[in-house]
Amino acid sequence: MSLLQAMLARTAWARKERVRTMQEGDGSESESCIGACSELARLLGELDEAEYQEFLRSSRQLYYSSGELILQQGTPANGLYLVCSGQVKLVRLSADKRKRQVLKLLGPGEFLGEETLFTHSESVTYARTLKPSELRFMEKQDFLGFLERHPALTLSLIEKLSREVKAFQSKLVESAHENGEEKLMRLLLAIGYRYGRRRRSQLEIEPKLGRAELAELAGLTTETTIRILQHLKTEGILVLSGRQIRIADEERLSRLARPLAVQPLENII
């Protein structure tokens, strides 16, 4: 049986407060942590069904409403989170807590907390949901024990972290040589390609981010972000309607933004 077939095969969930733990028996399915979890499938691809079920039994399902805090900056990271549905933003606060930078958006199949799994350090970021979300959580010691029993997964995880470091390095180098318009255009393309939806000839940006959130992601001021968006709207490249942004001229936007040549599986948003 393939991994995705195993993911679709079973699982009944008994809910207790905001946490569900896996209960086998009635054959009902979890609709979230299945086919959309491509990163889980990629990392756990070397495991057979019994080993995959071991992973499920050792973890639990968590539910968060929109805008809810998952992980606090400066506190110990106690385990690994897998986003099953919804969307999460990863944010870094400055030392005086007056400024913040959105480092990354996470969607289904992406992990949170893996950077501190092998150390005793505290989290250097905080994570908050952008919409109602379901995550799967495994305690740090349980996951480390799981890695010891399945060394192939350890290598896959290290390779993933290495690719993300390289992707961030590329992003930093490029960011030092591009202007505000290029930063924002590249960001819109990255979000659109990774999380957006095709609407006829247009690419609709998801999630519906406010101007301040877009500014934080791009490393710009809110005023500059608004000005650039209005300019792109006037040029017929974007269609704006409240918080909704649609890319109307994808080819032109891509040409102006000069997108980074990175592996498509690496999230550098």
CORURMO-V910364 format. One record per residue. N is the residue number from 1. RES is the residue in one letter. PSI is psi in radians with two decimals (none if undefined). BURIAL is I if it has 9 or more other ideal C-beta (glycine too) atoms within 8 Angstrom, else O. Layout:
# CORURMO-V910364
((N | RES | PSI | BURIAL) (N | RES | PSI | BURIAL))
This chain:
# CORURMO-V910364
((1 | M | 2.34 | O) (2 | S | 2.92 | O) (3 | L | -0.81 | I) (4 | L | -0.61 | I) (5 | Q | -0.70 | O) (6 | A | -0.65 | I) (7 | M | -0.54 | I) (8 | L | -0.22 | O) (9 | A | -0.74 | O) (10 | R | -2.94 | O) (11 | T | 2.08 | I) (12 | A | 2.45 | I) (13 | W | 2.29 | I) (14 | A | 2.08 | O) (15 | R | 2.31 | O) (16 | K | 1.97 | O) (17 | E | -2.08 | O) (18 | R | 0.13 | O) (19 | V | 2.28 | I) (20 | R | 2.43 | I) (21 | T | 2.67 | I) (22 | M | 2.30 | I) (23 | Q | 2.01 | O) (24 | E | 2.60 | O) (25 | G | -0.83 | O) (26 | D | -0.01 | O) (27 | G | 0.06 | O) (28 | S | 2.76 | O) (29 | E | 2.56 | O) (30 | S | 2.17 | I) (31 | E | -0.16 | O) (32 | S | -0.93 | I) (33 | C | 1.04 | I) (34 | I | -2.04 | I) (35 | G | -0.52 | O) (36 | A | -0.30 | I) (37 | C | 1.19 | I) (38 | S | -0.62 | O) (39 | E | -0.66 | I) (40 | L | -0.80 | I) (41 | A | -0.67 | I) (42 | R | -0.74 | I) (43 | L | -0.62 | I) (44 | L | 0.22 | I) (45 | G | -0.39 | O) (46 | E | -0.08 | O) (47 | L | 2.54 | I) (48 | D | 3.13 | O) (49 | E | -0.70 | O) (50 | A | -0.71 | O) (51 | E | -0.64 | I) (52 | Y | -0.73 | I) (53 | Q | -0.53 | I) (54 | E | -0.72 | I) (55 | F | -0.78 | I) (56 | L | -0.75 | I) (57 | R | -0.47 | O) (58 | S | -0.06 | I) (59 | S | 3.02 | I) (60 | R | 2.77 | I) (61 | Q | 2.38 | I) (62 | L | 2.54 | I) (63 | Y | 2.32 | I) (64 | Y | 2.45 | I) (65 | S | 3.00 | O) (66 | S | 2.35 | O) (67 | G | 0.16 | O) (68 | E | 2.49 | O) (69 | L | 2.28 | O) (70 | I | -0.82 | I) (71 | L | 2.29 | I) (72 | Q | 2.35 | O) (73 | Q | 2.38 | I) (74 | G | -0.02 | O) (75 | T | 2.74 | O) (76 | P | 2.43 | O) (77 | A | 2.00 | I) (78 | N | 0.04 | O) (79 | G | -2.90 | I) (80 | L | 2.33 | I) (81 | Y | 2.42 | I) (82 | L | 2.17 | I) (83 | V | 2.09 | I) (84 | C | -0.70 | I) (85 | S | 2.82 | I) (86 | G | -2.74 | I) (87 | Q | 2.53 | I) (88 | V | 2.44 | I) (89 | K | 2.46 | I) (90 | L | 2.13 | I) (91 | V | 2.50 | I) (92 | R | 2.18 | I) (93 | L | 2.54 | I) (94 | S | 2.93 | O) (95 | A | -0.64 | O) (96 | D | 0.03 | O) (97 | K | 0.30 | O) (98 | R | -0.41 | O) (99 | K | 2.63 | O) (100 | R | 2.62 | O) (101 | Q | 2.11 | O) (102 | V | 2.02 | I) (103 | L | -0.51 | O) (104 | K | 2.59 | I) (105 | L | 2.39 | I) (106 | L | 2.35 | I) (107 | G | -3.01 | I) (108 | P | 2.32 | I) (109 | G | -0.03 | I) (110 | E | 2.69 | I) (111 | F | 2.72 | I) (112 | L | 2.30 | I) (113 | G | 0.00 | I) (114 | E | -0.39 | I) (115 | E | -0.31 | O) (116 | T | 0.20 | I) (117 | L | -0.60 | I) (118 | F | 0.18 | O) (119 | T | 3.03 | O) (120 | H | 0.33 | O) (121 | S | 2.83 | O) (122 | E | 2.82 | I) (123 | S | 2.36 | I) (124 | V | 0.07 | O) (125 | T | 2.94 | I) (126 | Y | 2.74 | I) (127 | A | 2.33 | I) (128 | R | 2.48 | I) (129 | T | 2.57 | I) (130 | L | -0.28 | I) (131 | K | 2.90 | O) (132 | P | 2.30 | O) (133 | S | 2.64 | I) (134 | E | 2.32 | I) (135 | L | 2.68 | I) (136 | R | 2.36 | I) (137 | F | 2.34 | I) (138 | M | 2.26 | I) (139 | E | 2.56 | O) (140 | K | -0.87 | I) (141 | Q | -0.63 | O) (142 | D | -0.72 | I) (143 | F | -0.71 | I) (144 | L | -0.68 | I) (145 | G | -0.65 | O) (146 | F | -0.71 | I) (147 | L | -0.68 | I) (148 | E | -0.64 | O) (149 | R | -0.33 | O) (150 | H | 1.36 | I) (151 | P | -0.50 | O) (152 | A | -0.59 | O) (153 | L | -0.61 | I) (154 | T | -0.79 | I) (155 | L | -0.72 | O) (156 | S | -0.70 | I) (157 | L | -0.74 | I) (158 | I | -0.72 | O) (159 | E | -0.70 | O) (160 | K | -0.81 | I) (161 | L | -0.67 | I) (162 | S | -0.72 | O) (163 | R | -0.67 | I) (164 | E | -0.66 | I) (165 | V | -0.79 | O) (166 | K | -0.68 | I) (167 | A | -0.73 | I) (168 | F | -0.64 | I) (169 | Q | -0.75 | O) (170 | S | -0.71 | I) (171 | K | -0.73 | I) (172 | L | -0.75 | O) (173 | V | -0.81 | O) (174 | E | -0.67 | I) (175 | S | -0.52 | I) (176 | A | -0.27 | O) (177 | H | 0.24 | O) (178 | E | 2.71 | I) (179 | N | 3.11 | O) (180 | G | -0.69 | I) (181 | E | -0.77 | I) (182 | E | -0.69 | I) (183 | K | -0.83 | I) (184 | L | -0.71 | I) (185 | M | -0.73 | I) (186 | R | -0.69 | I) (187 | L | -0.80 | I) (188 | L | -0.73 | I) (189 | L | -0.75 | I) (190 | A | -0.80 | I) (191 | I | -0.74 | I) (192 | G | -0.78 | I) (193 | Y | -0.61 | O) (194 | R | -0.67 | I) (195 | Y | -0.15 | I) (196 | G | 3.04 | I) (197 | R | 2.44 | O) (198 | R | 2.22 | O) (199 | R | 1.59 | O) (200 | R | -2.04 | O) (201 | S | 0.08 | O) (202 | Q | 2.71 | I) (203 | L | 1.99 | I) (204 | E | 2.21 | I) (205 | I | 2.26 | I) (206 | E | 2.46 | I) (207 | P | 3.01 | I) (208 | K | 1.68 | O) (209 | L | 2.50 | I) (210 | G | 2.89 | O) (211 | R | -0.65 | I) (212 | A | -0.68 | O) (213 | E | -0.70 | I) (214 | L | -0.71 | I) (215 | A | -0.74 | I) (216 | E | -0.67 | I) (217 | L | -0.67 | I) (218 | A | -0.20 | I) (219 | G | 0.60 | O) (220 | L | 2.98 | I) (221 | T | 2.77 | O) (222 | T | -0.70 | I) (223 | E | -0.77 | O) (224 | T | -0.72 | I) (225 | T | -0.79 | I) (226 | I | -0.75 | I) (227 | R | -0.76 | O) (228 | I | -0.74 | I) (229 | L | -0.75 | I) (230 | Q | -0.67 | I) (231 | H | -0.78 | I) (232 | L | -0.56 | I) (233 | K | -0.80 | I) (234 | T | -0.61 | O) (235 | E | -0.06 | O) (236 | G | 0.23 | O) (237 | I | -0.62 | I) (238 | L | 2.70 | I) (239 | V | 2.12 | O) (240 | L | 2.36 | I) (241 | S | 1.64 | O) (242 | G | -2.22 | O) (243 | R | -0.15 | O) (244 | Q | 2.26 | I) (245 | I | 2.25 | I) (246 | R | 2.36 | I) (247 | I | 1.99 | I) (248 | A | -0.54 | I) (249 | D | 1.40 | I) (250 | E | -0.69 | I) (251 | E | -0.76 | O) (252 | R | -0.72 | O) (253 | L | -0.74 | I) (254 | S | -0.71 | I) (255 | R | -0.71 | O) (256 | L | -0.58 | I) (257 | A | -0.39 | I) (258 | R | 1.16 | O) (259 | P | 2.60 | O) (260 | L | 2.49 | O) (261 | A | 1.39 | O) (262 | V | 2.88 | I) (263 | Q | 2.33 | O) (264 | P | -0.37 | O) (265 | L | -0.21 | O) (266 | E | 2.16 | I) (267 | N | 1.88 | I) (268 | I | 0.30 | I) (269 | I | none | I))
